[in-house]
Amino acid sequence: MRQATMLPTLLLGAGLAFGAVSPAQADESTIVFGVPAWPGITVKTEIARQLLAPLGYTAQAQEIGLQVIYQGLDTGDVDVFLGAWLPAQNPMLEPLESDGSIQRLATNVTGAQMTLAVPDYVFDAGITSFADLDAHRDEFNGELYGFGAGSAASEIINDAIANDTWGLGDWTLVDTSTVGMLSAAKSHIANEEPIVWVGWTPHWMNLELPMRYLEDDKNLFGEGNGASDVRTLMASDYAEANPNLVTFFDQFSFSAEEQSWMIQRYGQEEAPMEEVASQWIEAHPARVESMLADVTTRDGAPAWPAVRDALSL
């Protein structure tokens, strides 16, 4: 039986996304996912749930904050996290990886990037890099828009402000939520006003907003101007006890374009996450089969026939 040391307290007031059971009820067939309120991770987690259910596993998704997810991986109250954006989250990951609490599995989305973004018309006016921002501080009202206090991006920006990197010492981070940040971006764009916000791909913003990423030769968001590696993390004790699931998650991956579609369908068009997940699965049977190579049901039978028959693929 797993420990249940922290979630009853930490989850007071937190939404339980799907497949929810209390930690006290969880057994070895239960996989506890940490899921921040990010559409892409929500849909990927639901895809995993739908694929693992025919194998005899029950998914429990806890919608909790990023720092709480890392704490849960450390204590064993969270088993799997599908949204380790690196290097942005390295300050949270590396200490736990060093002490053996967390195991880093496969990259689950390729082509990811996170850095500051501006509208096309701002970029075309000559503000093309972090180095250009401070000369135009008044045009931006000295504000940088982020998507949530405690996020890795917010930590990076707060450090830049504290250290006056790129002259940002007298700027302010406006930290709201992903919805709030992108609503502000849309409003400014509709009026052709300057705005700078934390942008990333995969996300629907790249499909729907006229935007460009700023250059940064100090690489505040990581090498390659914020080029990101999105990893699956698993609690080390859980990984050791469940090699079958390690095999599955080492093969569970998507392209940036695929995840952008998921985010657009679920986060923007508000299709139910179950529907978005099942649509992807039904459209990609060969990919599903490759994800299940050398994976078995909990009873030891080959995984692909069980999933194929259960989901009519």
C-alpha angles and dihedrals in degrees: 000000000000123000119257102200108137117009099081088063099035095049097056103126094005121124119246104221106199143323087030123181127156117262089244089061095047119111134179092285090060120092115198112208123196107220123182115202092271117128098219095053091043092057094042089052090050090050089053090048093052093048095045097046094075088051092060100262127128118211121215113190117198113197100213139139125280097252091048090052091056091047089050092051088051095051097038095248090114119047106184137021121186099189111067100146105196139234088010092064096040093109088061097038105042099063091050092043090050093053091047098248096120133042118208112221132181130326103261098192127033128208097031124159137175127188141113118308136195134186118273092251091055091049091046089052089063105268096123104140144035086255090065097054104082095052086061098040096128092053089058093040085238091285132137116189121223134179105234144348111257095029119130090244091055091050090053093049094044089052090050090051093047091050095040089236111180088001092292094132093108095042125102128226110225100204114188122133135291090268092046094046094049092044087057090048092051092048093050092045092051088057095037091240124152117262135159122200142162107275130185144172135256093052138107090248088078090056099044110028126070095235144147132196119240120236118243120184090184087063095218090169093042141281118322094033094297098326102171138208111210107205137186112234126200130186105256097231090050092048091051091050094045112043090157090064092045088058091050096048092045086063098039107103144133139193121253089248092054093050092046087057091050091050092048094048096045105026100035107023091035096226111164112270091233090057094047091049094048091047091056092046093048091049095049111043093148091053090049090051090052091050089055098048109135090000120125139196116257086263092057099255121134110279102218098062090047093052094040092054096041094050096033093237 
